[in-house]
Each structure stands twice: as structure tokens, then as C-alpha cells.
Amino acid sequence: MTQHAPGTPAAAGPVAPADPGTPADPGTLTDLGTPAGRYRMLRLIRGFEELALGLVRSKEITGGIHPYIGQEAVAVGVCAALRPQDRITSTHRGHGHVLAKGAAPDRLLAELLGRTGGLNRGRGGSMHAADFSLGILGANGMVGAGGAIAVGAAWAARQAGEDRVAVAFFGDGALNQGVLLESFNLAAMWRLPVLFVCENNGYATTLPAATAVAGSATGRAAAFGIPAAEVDGMDTEAVRAAAAAAVERAANGGGPGFLECRTYRFEGHHTMERLMRLRYRTPEEVADWRALDPLPRAAALLPPGLAGQLDASVAHQLDAAREFALGSEHPSPEGASDHLYADGLRPRAGASA
């Protein structure tokens, strides 16, 4: 596969026309099975992140966030290829994955604000949001750690006779983490239904991937015998097609797969970057990638006027999410030690209690 140097966008390929699947009510569209539904989710993630950035600046969100703006096509393309029973693990830059898998934006925003109405009652925050009922096994602040969780979930599903595929999202900065390489090995040895998705945005914080990763991302997977492909991560439809093929193969017993999605974050690694005034990317580099923004590319597949309708419905939904999240209660200090320890666990047969 061709490797692009950090700062060099992947060439945009032709986009095949698709049935827009025009909804009767754009305001209720959540199905990622149509170009219209995928565009709406792209817009929802973009708008959510912009809203969250505003709440960071107003200090309603403490500690900051890792913005996903620019990378939306990866989350939407991959999750569009998943079935309801499939599971995902996410990263510190995980809002897009969580929303694309079906989490309610109002509850996710409340989680970022640390409020009791959040997905995890405000205890997970930006980097640890989860919803097991939707197959979201959690975002994770530990780089590469989601790979091992996804492999465990895939193994457990096989042991239980369940038809489930697990997807692990991670960035190029995780490619040198031992836990991820061990996850590759186990998934390959046991032929588990796992899809490893590398969101290669060219930088691990401020370190260019080309100066940190020997060989290639796809080469790492190929060394374990895992089928690997590089895909334009700014093209939702290209990501969806590649993910669908890998998910189908995994679900049919073909073992794990690996996608390297060449993408780019338009914002900094973290919101603290603006305060630190870091300079490691040129304005020209950012502008070149912004020209490949996945939202206009997805909007071009829709009938005239539909994108505007979907934009309006998303804006209304996010206004309601903001009102809900800011109106949700702060947790009581008296419950600070709740949920620290598990209870009701049953040991495996043959193990001592």
C-alpha cells in the first residue's frame, strides 16, 4: 500500500453514486444505512464537537476534550457497516465513535459535563463514556488498550455461541503499544471476529507518525497474517465499503481484519493546545486537508436541498441536547465512592470464590 507522509492528504478517488434514501422526516433520521442517514450523523458529530468546544471555552466542561473534527468519516463509515449486536471499543478521541454507534447526544453531552444525566452518571467523562446496551464497551484514555478489550469481547462472544463482531478503534500512536500487538497475535491465533481500525491522522499528539512508526501500519497487521487495507479516511463511503467487507469476513469465520484509515484532525490533539500555542503543523498543511472535508463530500451524494434540511434538524437536536445537559444535576459528593467495587460476581466453575 502507498504510504503518505504526514501532512500529505490521500488522493480523493471517485465517489460512486448511491441511492439517497430521502426520508419523510429528516429530523428523525438515524439510520446509517442510507447516504442521507450517514450525512446526518457526520453533521451531528461535527456539531456536537463544536458545541463541546464552546462549553470548554466557557469552562462548563472542565479538563478539556480531544476534538474529533475532521475524522468523522471513519466513525460513521465503520459503524454503518456494523449490526446492532456488534460491539466497539473507543479511544480518548471517542465522541464520534460513541455517537455513530447510537448513543444519545444529550446524554453524552451531560457525561462530558460530569452530570448525573450522563451516559455513566457523569463518572466516565469525555474519555470513558460507555453504553453496554448499544455495544459501546467504552472509550479509553489508555492508548491502545481498547484492542485487548475488543479481543476479549470477541472471544467471549464465540464461547457463548453469539454472532458478534468487535471493532477496536485506535490512533497511529497506538501502533507501538505492546498491548495492541499482543491483541493482534491473539486475534490471529484464535481467528476471532475482530476488526482493528487505525485512525491514522498523521500525528501522535505532536509527533509525526513517519518519525515514530517503522515500516507501515498495514505491515504491522500483515506480520500477524491479518488481512489489512489502507482506505481514504476522509471518504465515508470508501470506509463503509472496506469495513463492510471486513465485518462480513469476520462474522463468517474468516478471522480478524485491519483497516488503516488515512484521516486528519482539523483541531489540535487536545483543547489545551491552544493555550500552549504549539506549532507543529503549517497552515498550508491544515488547509490541504480541510479541502477533503468529509461533510461536503457526503452532501454531494444527496438530492438538492436535503443537506440543508438535515443540518437544521441536527441544530435543533443539539440545542435540545445542550439544554438537557446543562439542566442535569451535578452528582452529590456523598455518592463519590459508589460504583468503585463490583458486587454479585460469580466465579467460574472450578475457581475459588
Steps between C-alpha positions, in 0.01 A plus 500: 500500500613854433610688810434873511734723698344689791336811369434352155132422440403173339380556146125529473360225283175502309188458709244258365146636487265350753130495575445798730219327687317831553316484833146617552614680816865610496475596867461138611753339266754286687545206260859474377384272220438792262723782375256745658525327835877492480518867411275587792726309737807675361330833564388389847854405602645823356238713674537311826874559503457868419248530782737322738784734402281795591424347839871446560566867426221604738649264762177300529707197395803473723826338395441542126438247223673335206301630197401256225432769239627387159498127574123447495499285186685221681251464785197530273638276225598221738187513715285502186644155425416360844196311618313590822658208687857596407722677753760774495781625719610859468777744587565828681370663175180298513191720482454426129515124549253511788250715309531297179425180695175654617557684828262787571681834456322659796619229738852500355522876541379469860776245552762745376361752747524251787125506562276222635302491175807379314546158343697394807353744752785740436766259626657412165538842351638568154751214487302215657143519371329162458160348431500120511139486378621644168816292480720793603753336733658831584728773383844465659767744607770232482652503152437169321319340795174462310660236277528252785145570615364441149692173473360389836149593392539305175634195686215516754241525221644192331498306828135594549408404143402858416525654155687822582791690349712730715666815362799668663566861402846641570738763367839475333657575838383157621693307235804469727303392808570146612142436607379568146757269342409228750137553402590450134673174589213353702238605248698340218588181690139444605346638177273728699233726345680830559552802278795721593451857373804728504405866467829630365475877526874541450591598855527342844430819694770710323727218382475429123413136439776470240761568769355249746368199306751273327360341187129557453181467699360235267833318520456459874175312444634302203784370717237315704325368190212746540353627170569873491395786275558874480195715433427870449378592847349827376253310279208353695392270218850361447533425872158338510576272205831385646352449847201309364728252325712449812197464730337247267821297485541506879135407562533202265800356681774662291683644799613854575552788261687829507421838343736795492280804445707795380334798664578831668386695803427862419537608862787436741569176681331647808331829580798593719699535178361847436617621839843342451534661154660190351619530140570169328273524194507766233185692403549367146493140622178554693342680203589215264323251722202727560445492125419129549240566771274191510178701550485674160601174333210320667259787429581474129327159493166644613215661306508882489377656822505187713833576668362835616194330650720253683727778624198679647371186672843435651524859626162459670607169655823649634317799646284256692807299602666813638190590698471148641868471591530838669173437685614162630604487865853488631576176689478505878834484684347243735497246216862550395602147605204327333574253217868464590470129568309228316253280683297196410785343301490125452831310473552263211446132561804354673623835630502590867270781611 
